[in-house]
Amino acid sequence: MIKNLVKHGNSWAVVIDRPILDLLKIAPESQVELTTDGKSIRIAPVDSDDKKAKVRAARAKVNSKHSKAFKKLAE
């Protein structure tokens, strides 16, 4: 897909189409991280601390519930 830059105030913007936002599960108010290698730009959604906290809580719950089974499997 080829896009043109759009003037936005004193800056320039790239408009990302809704299907791409939906595919990447990025809401318009989401934070994104921009990185570059000097030749290209990568735009990626930022992992929210809330998601990480939910994953940690779920992992702790599973570990506590199935710790005996995990220990047996590790032997």
C-alpha positions as CSV (number, residue, x, y, z in Angstrom):
1,M,0.0,0.0,0.0
2,I,1.4,3.4,-0.9
3,K,0.3,6.4,1.1
4,N,1.0,10.1,0.8
5,L,1.9,12.4,3.8
6,V,-0.9,14.8,4.8
7,K,-0.2,18.3,6.3
8,H,-1.4,18.4,9.9
9,G,-0.7,21.8,11.5
10,N,3.1,22.3,11.4
11,S,3.7,18.6,11.0
12,W,3.0,15.8,8.5
13,A,0.9,12.7,9.1
14,V,0.2,9.3,7.6
15,V,-3.4,8.3,7.6
16,I,-3.9,4.7,8.6
17,D,-7.0,3.1,7.1
18,R,-9.6,1.5,9.5
19,P,-9.0,-2.1,8.2
20,I,-5.4,-1.9,9.2
21,L,-6.2,-0.4,12.6
22,D,-8.8,-3.2,13.1
23,L,-6.3,-5.9,12.0
24,L,-3.7,-4.7,14.5
25,K,-6.3,-4.0,17.2
26,I,-5.2,-0.3,17.4
27,A,-7.9,2.2,18.6
28,P,-7.6,5.8,17.5
29,E,-6.7,6.8,21.1
30,S,-4.1,4.0,21.4
31,Q,-0.4,4.8,22.0
32,V,2.0,3.6,19.3
33,E,5.7,3.3,19.3
34,L,7.7,4.7,16.3
35,T,11.1,3.1,15.6
36,T,13.5,3.6,12.7
37,D,16.6,2.0,11.3
38,G,17.4,5.2,9.4
39,K,15.7,3.9,6.2
40,S,12.2,3.0,7.3
41,I,9.7,3.7,10.0
42,R,8.0,1.0,12.1
43,I,4.7,1.7,13.9
44,A,3.7,-0.7,16.6
45,P,1.0,-0.7,19.3
46,V,2.4,-0.1,22.8
47,D,1.7,-3.0,25.2
48,S,-0.3,-1.5,28.0
49,D,0.6,-2.0,31.6
50,D,-3.0,-3.1,32.2
51,K,-2.6,-6.0,29.7
52,K,0.7,-7.1,31.3
53,A,-0.9,-7.0,34.8
54,K,-3.8,-9.2,33.6
55,V,-1.4,-11.7,32.1
56,R,0.7,-11.7,35.3
57,A,-2.4,-12.3,37.4
58,A,-3.7,-15.1,35.1
59,R,-0.2,-16.8,35.2
60,A,-0.1,-16.6,39.0
61,K,-3.6,-18.1,39.2
62,V,-2.7,-21.0,36.9
63,N,0.6,-21.6,38.6
64,S,-1.0,-21.7,42.1
65,K,-3.8,-24.0,40.9
66,H,-1.7,-26.4,39.0
67,S,1.7,-26.2,40.7
68,K,1.8,-29.9,41.6
69,A,1.2,-30.9,38.0
70,F,3.8,-28.5,36.8
71,K,6.4,-29.9,39.2
72,K,5.6,-33.5,38.1
73,L,5.9,-32.5,34.5
74,A,9.3,-30.9,35.2
75,E,10.7,-34.1,36.7
